[in-house]
């Protein structure tokens, strides 16, 4: 009697999945979040005084420019963004640790819902105070940076390769180094290229909206996108009595061990 080999119905899950297949169900949603990041940085850099609130790599460089006295940059605005981002990332880590014991989908849903609410609040502030008074500017910097920090902590916990949603340096390096031109197989190139295109598209859309519609409209669109993802990407929990799968499709009680063994 022959035994039919076991089949994994979802190539994006399972202990022996390739890196490019991990979290495949989440890829569309994370690409949308990458577009949102491009929009947020367009809002902050073009509308809030040459500061990034999503891309902290650029922000560290901007802080150096500001400290050197380069015109158009501000130490206070940049520091506000950095502190807000770190606070948001810390909050995201706390949310993940407190909610992941039951279902990672639960904390992913919470994090995305909070992101949507904070971006909606930012849009409300921008609508109510379009004159860009210092108080308005610092409020928008702090809230959007906190929101992006929260998001980064969530995406980090999801662990989907090549989709950080906010930074492209490592993605671009991997795209070139692992491509056939770099001697690699290029199997992860589509995801990396899509991430870069999504970021650029978000920046393009955000910049156009800032230049022609002001700050509130791109912030509102970003809030709507995050809100929709909070409902759709996180999915539904498993049946009562079973531990629900995490957002990556793995059981929440499994560690990230490539052998698939369960840890105590």
C-alpha positions in Angstrom: 0.0 0.0 0.0 1.4 3.3 -1.0 1.0 6.4 1.1 0.2 9.6 -0.6 2.8 12.2 0.3 1.5 15.0 2.5 0.6 18.2 0.8 0.9 21.7 2.0 -2.2 23.4 0.5 -0.7 26.8 1.1 2.9 27.3 -0.2 3.2 30.4 2.0 3.0 28.4 5.2 4.6 25.4 6.8 8.0 24.7 8.3 9.8 24.0 5.1 8.5 27.0 3.1 11.1 29.2 1.2 11.7 32.7 2.5 9.9 34.2 -0.6 6.8 32.1 0.3 6.5 33.1 3.9 3.5 35.3 4.7 2.4 35.3 1.0 -1.2 36.0 2.1 -0.1 39.2 3.7 1.9 40.6 0.8 -0.9 42.6 -0.8 -1.8 44.3 2.5 1.8 45.1 3.3 2.2 46.6 -0.1 -0.7 48.8 0.6 0.8 49.8 3.9 4.0 50.6 2.0 2.1 53.0 -0.2 0.7 54.6 2.9 4.2 55.1 4.3 5.2 56.9 1.1 2.2 59.2 1.5 3.0 59.9 5.1 6.6 60.8 4.3 5.3 63.1 1.5 3.1 64.8 4.0 5.8 65.2 6.7 8.7 66.2 4.4 6.8 68.6 2.1 4.2 69.9 4.6 5.8 69.7 8.0 9.2 71.2 7.5 11.6 68.8 5.9 11.2 66.0 8.4 10.4 62.3 7.9 7.9 60.5 10.2 8.0 57.1 8.5 11.6 56.8 7.2 13.8 57.0 10.3 17.0 56.3 8.4 16.4 59.5 6.5 15.4 61.3 9.7 18.7 60.5 11.4 20.5 62.0 8.4 18.2 65.0 8.5 19.0 65.5 12.2 22.7 65.7 11.3 21.9 68.4 8.7 19.8 70.3 11.2 22.5 70.1 13.9 25.0 71.5 11.4 22.8 74.5 10.7 21.7 73.6 7.2 18.9 75.9 6.2 15.4 74.5 6.0 15.9 71.8 8.7 15.0 71.8 12.4 16.6 69.9 15.2 13.4 70.2 17.3 11.1 68.9 14.6 13.4 66.0 13.7 13.9 65.1 17.4 10.1 65.2 17.9 9.7 62.7 15.1 12.4 60.4 16.4 11.0 60.4 19.9 7.4 59.9 18.6 8.5 57.0 16.5 10.4 55.3 19.3 7.4 55.7 21.6 5.1 54.1 19.0 7.5 51.2 18.4 7.6 50.6 22.2 3.8 50.7 22.4 3.6 48.3 19.4 5.9 45.8 21.2 3.8 46.0 24.3 0.6 45.4 22.3 2.2 42.4 20.6 3.4 40.8 23.9 0.1 41.3 25.7 -2.2 40.0 22.9 -0.1 37.5 21.0 -0.8 34.8 23.6 -4.3 34.3 22.2 -4.1 35.2 18.6 -1.6 37.2 16.6 -4.4 38.2 14.3 -6.0 39.9 17.3 -3.0 42.2 17.9 -2.5 42.8 14.2 -6.1 43.9 14.0 -5.7 46.1 17.0 -2.5 47.7 15.7 -4.0 48.5 12.3 -7.2 49.9 13.9 -5.1 52.1 16.1 -3.1 53.3 13.1 -6.3 54.1 11.2 -7.6 56.0 14.2 -4.4 58.0 14.7 -4.2 58.9 11.1 -7.8 60.0 11.1 -7.1 62.2 14.1 -4.2 63.7 12.2 -6.4 64.4 9.2 -8.9 66.1 11.6 -6.2 68.3 13.0 -5.0 69.2 9.5 -8.6 70.0 8.5 -9.3 72.1 11.6 -6.0 74.1 11.5 -4.8 74.4 7.9 -2.6 77.4 8.7 0.3 75.2 9.8 0.8 76.9 13.2 3.7 75.6 15.2 1.4 73.7 17.5 -0.3 72.0 14.6 3.0 71.1 12.9 4.4 69.5 16.1 1.2 67.7 16.8 1.1 66.2 13.3 4.8 65.2 13.5 4.4 63.5 16.9 1.2 61.7 16.0 2.2 60.4 12.6 5.7 59.4 13.8 4.1 57.5 16.7 1.7 55.8 14.3 4.6 54.7 12.0 6.5 53.4 15.0 3.6 51.3 16.1 3.2 50.0 12.5 6.9 49.1 12.3 6.8 47.1 15.5 3.8 45.2 14.2 5.4 44.5 10.8 8.6 43.4 12.5 6.6 40.8 14.6 4.9 39.5 11.5 8.3 38.7 10.0 7.4 38.8 6.3 10.7 39.0 4.4 11.4 42.0 2.2 8.4 44.0 3.3 9.3 46.4 6.1 6.8 48.9 4.6 8.9 52.0 5.5 12.6 51.6 4.5 14.0 50.6 1.2 17.8 50.5 1.6 18.1 46.8 2.5 15.4 46.0 0.0 17.2 47.7 -2.8 20.5 46.1 -1.8 18.9 42.6 -1.7 17.2 43.3 -5.1 20.5 43.9 -6.7 22.7 41.4 -4.8 20.3 38.5 -5.2 19.4 39.2 -8.8 20.9 37.2 -11.7 23.2 40.2 -12.4 24.5 39.8 -8.8 24.9 36.0 -9.2 21.8 35.1 -7.3 18.6 33.3 -8.3 16.4 36.3 -8.2 13.5 34.4 -6.6 12.7 37.2 -4.2 13.1 40.0 -6.8 9.3 40.4 -7.6 8.4 41.1 -3.9 11.3 43.5 -3.4 10.6 45.3 -6.7 6.9 45.6 -5.8 7.9 47.1 -2.4 10.0 49.7 -4.0 7.3 50.6 -6.6 4.7 50.8 -3.8 6.8 53.2 -1.8 7.5 55.4 -4.9 3.8 55.3 -5.8 2.8 56.4 -2.3 5.3 59.2 -2.3 4.1 60.4 -5.8 0.4 60.3 -4.7 1.1 61.9 -1.4 3.2 64.7 -2.9 0.6 65.5 -5.5 -2.1 65.6 -2.9 0.0 67.8 -0.6 0.8 70.2 -3.4 -2.8 70.4 -4.7 -5.1 69.5 -1.8 -3.1 70.2 1.4 -2.2 67.9 4.2 -5.6 66.7 5.3 -6.6 64.7 2.2 -3.6 62.4 2.0 -3.8 61.8 5.8 -7.5 60.9 5.4 -6.8 58.5 2.5 -4.0 56.9 4.5 -6.4 56.4 7.5 -9.1 54.8 5.2 -6.5 52.4 3.7 -5.3 51.3 7.2 -8.9 51.0 8.4 -9.8 48.7 5.5 -6.7 46.6 6.1 -7.6 46.3 9.8 -10.8 44.5 8.8 -9.5 42.5 5.8 -5.8 41.6 6.2 -6.0 40.3 9.7 -8.8 37.9 8.7 -11.0 36.0 11.1 -9.9 34.0 14.1 -10.2 30.3 14.1 -13.1 28.3 15.6 -13.8 28.6 19.3 -11.7 26.1 21.2 -8.8 26.2 18.8 -5.9 28.5 19.0 -6.2 30.8 16.0 -3.4 31.0 13.5 -1.2 34.0 13.6 -1.3 36.6 10.8 1.4 34.6 9.0 -0.7 31.5 9.1 1.4 29.7 11.7 0.1 28.5 15.0 0.6 31.2 17.6 2.3 28.7 19.9 5.1 28.0 17.5 8.4 29.7 17.6 10.1 30.9 14.5 12.2 27.8 14.2 12.9 26.8 10.6 12.7 23.1 11.6 9.1 23.6 12.6 9.7 22.1 16.1 7.5 23.4 18.9 9.3 25.0 21.8 8.3 24.9 25.4 
